[in-house]
Amino acid sequence: MAEKVFILGGEQTDFQRNWSKEGKTFMAMMREVVEDALQKTGMEYSEIKRLNETNRVAVFVGNFDAEQYANQGHLGAFLTEVHPAFNGVPGGRYEAACASGSVALDAASAHIRAGDYDLAVVVGIEVMKTVNSAIGGDFLGTAAYYEKEAKGIEFPFPKLFGKLADVILDRYKLKEEVFMDALAEISRINYDNAKRNPKSQTRTWFMNKEHACSRGGENNMSVGGRLCITDCSQVTDGAAVVFLASSSYAEEFAKKTGKKSSDFPQVKGWGHRVAPVTFAGKVAESEGNKFIVPWTRQAVDDAYKRAGMNVDQIDVFETHDCFTSSEYAAISAFGITEPGKEHEAIQNGIIDFKGKKPINPSGGLIGVGHPVGASGVRMMLDLYKQVTGTAGGYQVEGAKNGLMLNIGGSATTNMVFVVGK
């Protein structure tokens, strides 16, 4: 029987920070977030060293593009620069565009389920403010099919997810004013939620529904078809860490820290599906399917089946709102509504902070920020907080089970996890 995977805790950096302006590199960020996570969780470097003596611990780093943003590869080895306790610990870097953090989580979980390790240190990290927005947009274009979808195109991803908005309107025959109002409401919810989160990038920003609805003006410029600035996630420097553990080590660690193993939530289910790389390929292959991105729905369905659960048992969601159109499509992928009816859940307050199925109480990628390689790890950390009742001002009352969706590219890599006690 496969090992269960427990989450012992973790930490994230303050996503509002600009590390380049502070004169600090990715290495300073990695050192700080690992040390903060150890302190927050009650883990010690001596424990890492002890576990390594019997090959019971490994490191998994999620990162998209440090080669371009920071002129550095091989990030899976850099925890040895954090502390000598990591010398000799197996480590690797995992990449899947914006789902890089989640493929690191997936690899870590698989090793624990297989009994290879008892503890996995999972780090998601990205520095993005080392370059201007135009260069950064070009770097991000490599998450698509660069030669076909991004080369020579200014800000390719807003345009790709603008096309998703176009397909949603066309396939479901929606009234444009209803759909655009729903996207504005998604933006409003995420910015409002982010104000409750002390680590969010936009917690001090002003944004309301009127601003989100005022499209095309100088204060909310178009960036990709129907999508404007308020529809976009943020360019962010940030990192997050979670510690995953086997059931035997969770029990061992609980005794050391004065807790019970039942205090720690589990990764109850997971799903991983890959769609055609190009957006045009996705649209063509999904023609006639009620889901525009059926691979996202498959990943969600796989996670539900592995967890032995369904949407009715999920209390809170963290989703990949790189753009409002991606969150819109996720609502039906989760099973909250049928495809084409997503606007109803938005209009009726179902996905709001105090709704029946709150999405992104953290603020999501739009509100918290989107350090690309770190977002998946940050999502799992937020689910950990929700189901342990430690989310503070953005705690969803009574949350017992949560689901996260992290996508890479134009919903090419789809990663889903269900977390609960």
Buried (B, 14 or more C-beta within 10 A) or exposed (E): EEBBBBBBBBBBBBBBBEBBEEEBBBBEBBBBBBBBBBEBBBBEBEBBBEBBEEEBBBBBBBBBBBBBBBEBEEBBBBBBEBBEBBEEBBBBBBBBBBBBBBBBBBBBBBBBBEEBBBBBBBBBBBBBBBBEEEEBBBBBBBBBBEEEBBEEBBBBBBBBBBBBBBBBBEBBEBEEEEBBBBBBBBBBBBBBBBBBBEBBBBBEEEBBBEBBBBBEEEEBEBBBBBBBBBBBBBBBBBBBBBBBBBBBBBBBBBEEEEBEBEBBBBBBBBBBBBBBBBBBBBBEEBEEEEBBBBBBBBBBBBBBEBBEBEBEBBBBBBBBBBBBBBBBBBBBBBBBBEBBEBBBBBEEBBBBBEBEBBBBBBBBBBBBBBBBBBBBBBBBBBBBBBBBEEBEEBBBEEBBBBBBBBBBBBBBBBBBBBBBE
